[in-house]
Amino acid sequence: MGHQHHHSHRHKVDGKNLGISIVLNVVVTIAQMIGGLISGSLSLLSDAVHNFSDVLSLIISFLANRLSKKKASTNRTFGYKRAEIIAAFVNSATLMVVSLFLIVEAIERFLAPQEVASNWVIWLSILAILVNGFSVLLLKKDAAVNMNMKSAYLHLLTDMMASIAVLVGGLLMKFYAIFWIDPLLTLIIALYLIYVGYDLLKESTKVLMLFTPKSIAVQEIVSSICEIKGIKNVHHVHVWQLNEEEIHLEAHVDFKEDIKLSEFDVILEGIEELVYHRHGINHVNIQPEFGKCDTKKIIVQD
């Protein structure tokens, strides 16, 4: 069985900026919790709860980033390369859970509106906007190339947007005494969290379930490999994404003639180059066959 792979030269994520973001968000979370209890603001407390869940999520992302760099071993042949995908799944799932909690709290406050000390809300939301805005800028570059960092980035971005909404609510409560705006903003924040968390939850689930990446058409891969001289058919195909950088192809290839191993190596190199440049697949594992009596279906359920 032949195996070839290309190494990706993408932007490397070291996790330093994420560590800075964690420290800043711990400070904001403590300040918002204290301020929310003193002021009686549900939206400020909900933002604090949101920030607290994000601190936990950022810590998970940070640890996953560190784990992903550990070397493989005989009992962990892939190392911890999927740690960051698991972190993305956990983080997006927590977004959904926190959102449901906030929706329940908002409905209860709608039924029994309470007066809020708006000055606390205003100043603490400004602090949260500044800290989260800075954290978003720190992680923006990493988020573009890494699903784990994207999950952390989304948490921080939604924190910043939630804090802007809380600030607007604080101003309305201070100058117009519109206290029902507090649970309304909480409800809006919660619905937005569900909206942004769902896509990431879906994508990380697909990777963990070994689904074929949506950008890859298996039939096109099979057709392009069959164009190579000497190949009769391609079957028993598996395509999956290991992590952000690795897409794997495993397949059985029938040859028209009983070729030498050295000839197969040349053809294997051609297959590897073809699927890398056409389909972005950088790990190829081919099982060569000649006259073997097995199923020739492209997709085989083991």
MOJO-V784027 format. One record per residue. N is the residue number from 1. PHI is phi as a letter, one per 20 degrees, with the letter a starting at -180 (* if undefined). BURIAL is I if it has 16 or more other C-alpha atoms within 10 Angstrom, else O. Layout:
n = (N/N)
phi = (PHI/PHI)
burial = (BURIAL/BURIAL)
//
This chain:
n = (1/2/3/4/5/6/7/8/9/10/11/12/13/14/15/16/17/18/19/20/21/22/23/24/25/26/27/28/29/30/31/32/33/34/35/36/37/38/39/40/41/42/43/44/45/46/47/48/49/50/51/52/53/54/55/56/57/58/59/60/61/62/63/64/65/66/67/68/69/70/71/72/73/74/75/76/77/78/79/80/81/82/83/84/85/86/87/88/89/90/91/92/93/94/95/96/97/98/99/100/101/102/103/104/105/106/107/108/109/110/111/112/113/114/115/116/117/118/119/120/121/122/123/124/125/126/127/128/129/130/131/132/133/134/135/136/137/138/139/140/141/142/143/144/145/146/147/148/149/150/151/152/153/154/155/156/157/158/159/160/161/162/163/164/165/166/167/168/169/170/171/172/173/174/175/176/177/178/179/180/181/182/183/184/185/186/187/188/189/190/191/192/193/194/195/196/197/198/199/200/201/202/203/204/205/206/207/208/209/210/211/212/213/214/215/216/217/218/219/220/221/222/223/224/225/226/227/228/229/230/231/232/233/234/235/236/237/238/239/240/241/242/243/244/245/246/247/248/249/250/251/252/253/254/255/256/257/258/259/260/261/262/263/264/265/266/267/268/269/270/271/272/273/274/275/276/277/278/279/280/281/282/283/284/285/286/287/288/289/290/291/292/293/294/295/296/297/298/299/300/301/302)
phi = (*/e/c/c/b/d/e/e/d/e/g/e/d/e/n/f/f/f/f/f/f/f/g/f/f/f/f/f/f/f/f/f/f/f/f/f/f/f/e/m/e/f/f/f/f/f/f/f/f/g/f/f/f/f/f/f/f/f/f/f/f/f/f/f/f/f/f/f/e/f/f/f/b/f/d/c/f/e/m/d/f/e/g/f/f/f/f/f/f/f/f/f/f/f/g/f/f/f/f/f/f/f/f/f/f/f/f/f/f/g/f/b/f/c/f/c/f/f/f/g/f/f/f/f/f/f/g/f/f/f/f/f/f/f/f/f/f/f/e/g/f/f/f/f/c/b/f/f/f/f/f/f/f/f/g/f/f/f/g/f/f/f/f/f/f/f/f/g/f/f/f/f/f/f/e/c/l/e/e/f/f/f/f/f/f/g/f/f/g/f/f/f/f/f/f/f/f/f/f/f/f/f/f/f/f/f/f/f/e/m/f/f/g/f/e/d/d/f/f/f/f/f/f/f/f/f/f/f/g/n/e/e/a/c/b/l/e/c/c/b/d/f/b/f/d/c/d/d/c/c/b/d/c/e/d/f/c/e/e/f/f/f/f/f/g/f/f/g/f/f/f/f/f/f/f/f/f/e/c/m/e/d/c/c/c/d/d/f/b/b/m/e/e/b/f/d/f/f/d/c/e/f)
burial = (O/O/O/O/I/O/O/O/O/O/O/O/I/O/I/O/I/I/I/O/I/I/O/I/I/O/O/I/I/O/I/I/I/I/I/I/O/O/I/I/I/I/I/I/I/I/I/I/I/I/I/I/I/I/I/O/I/I/I/I/I/I/I/I/I/I/I/I/O/O/O/O/O/O/O/O/O/O/I/I/I/I/I/I/I/I/I/I/I/I/I/I/I/I/I/I/O/I/I/I/O/I/I/O/I/I/O/O/I/I/O/O/I/O/O/I/I/I/I/I/I/I/O/I/I/I/I/I/I/O/I/I/I/O/I/I/O/I/I/I/O/I/I/O/I/I/I/I/I/I/I/I/I/I/I/I/I/I/I/I/I/I/I/I/I/I/I/I/I/I/I/I/I/I/O/O/O/I/I/I/I/I/I/I/I/I/I/I/I/I/I/I/I/I/O/I/I/O/O/I/I/O/I/I/I/I/I/I/O/O/O/I/O/O/O/I/O/I/O/O/I/I/O/O/I/I/O/O/O/O/I/I/I/I/I/I/I/I/I/I/I/I/I/I/O/I/I/I/I/I/I/I/I/I/I/O/O/O/O/O/O/O/O/I/O/O/I/I/O/O/I/I/I/I/I/I/O/O/I/I/I/I/I/I/I/I/I/I/I/O/O/O/O/O/O/O/O/I/O/O/O/O)
//
